Amino acid sequence: NAIVNSAPRETTVRLQQGGAILQKAVDCAPTYRIDFALKNLSIGILKKCHKSKKTLPEAIAEELIAASNDDYQKSYAVMKKRECERAAAANR
């Protein structure tokens, strides 16, 4: 459930038309969704335990629980997913 809640459904791509670079919203491929979720979950875990008194298992548990509850204030991965989807919605 943590991976599903931290995987974006759509993202943006850069297209060049003439001399201008435009961003366009596109649907995400299933493998990209999983890769994006796992990358941001691992970054969030490392940020929680780096220069902190939290141990790695505590940081893993906290990030996975926050992501499975879809809590964007506590989970780095869910926050990045919402940021990506917000950018895609703005570029439709």
C-alpha positions in Angstrom: 0.0 0.0 0.0 2.9 2.4 0.6 4.2 1.9 -2.9 0.7 2.5 -4.4 0.2 5.7 -2.4 3.6 7.1 -3.3 3.5 6.3 -7.1 2.2 9.1 -9.4 -0.5 8.5 -12.0 0.7 11.2 -14.4 3.8 13.3 -14.8 5.2 15.9 -17.2 7.6 15.5 -20.2 9.5 18.3 -22.0 8.7 18.8 -25.7 10.5 21.2 -28.0 8.5 22.9 -30.6 10.5 25.4 -32.7 12.6 27.3 -30.2 10.3 26.9 -27.3 10.4 24.1 -24.7 6.9 23.1 -23.5 5.9 20.7 -20.7 3.0 18.3 -21.3 1.2 16.0 -18.9 1.3 12.3 -19.7 0.3 9.1 -18.0 3.0 7.1 -16.2 4.1 3.7 -17.3 3.7 1.0 -14.5 7.5 0.4 -14.3 8.1 4.2 -14.0 5.5 4.4 -11.2 7.2 1.6 -9.2 10.7 3.1 -9.8 9.6 6.6 -8.8 7.9 5.3 -5.6 10.9 3.1 -4.5 13.4 5.9 -5.3 11.5 8.5 -3.2 10.8 6.0 -0.4 14.5 5.3 -0.1 15.4 9.0 -0.2 12.9 9.7 2.5 14.2 7.0 4.7 17.8 8.2 4.3 16.7 11.8 5.0 15.0 10.7 8.2 17.9 8.9 9.7 20.8 11.1 8.4 22.3 13.3 11.2 19.5 12.1 13.5 19.2 9.9 16.6 16.7 7.6 14.7 18.1 4.3 13.7 17.6 2.9 10.2 14.8 0.4 11.1 12.9 3.2 12.9 13.2 5.4 9.8 12.1 2.6 7.5 9.0 1.9 9.7 8.1 5.5 10.0 8.3 6.3 6.3 6.4 3.1 5.2 3.7 3.7 7.8 3.3 7.4 6.7 3.3 6.4 3.0 0.7 3.6 3.6 -1.5 6.1 5.4 -1.1 8.6 2.5 0.2 11.2 5.0 2.0 13.8 2.8 3.2 15.8 5.8 5.2 13.0 7.2 6.1 11.0 4.1 8.7 12.3 1.7 7.6 9.9 -1.1 3.9 11.0 -0.9 4.9 14.6 -0.9 7.0 14.1 -4.1 4.1 12.2 -5.7 1.7 15.1 -5.0 4.3 17.6 -6.3 4.7 15.6 -9.5 0.9 15.3 -10.0 0.3 19.0 -9.2 2.9 19.9 -11.9 1.1 17.6 -14.4 -2.3 19.1 -13.6 -0.9 22.6 -14.2 0.4 21.6 -17.6 -2.7 20.0 -19.1 
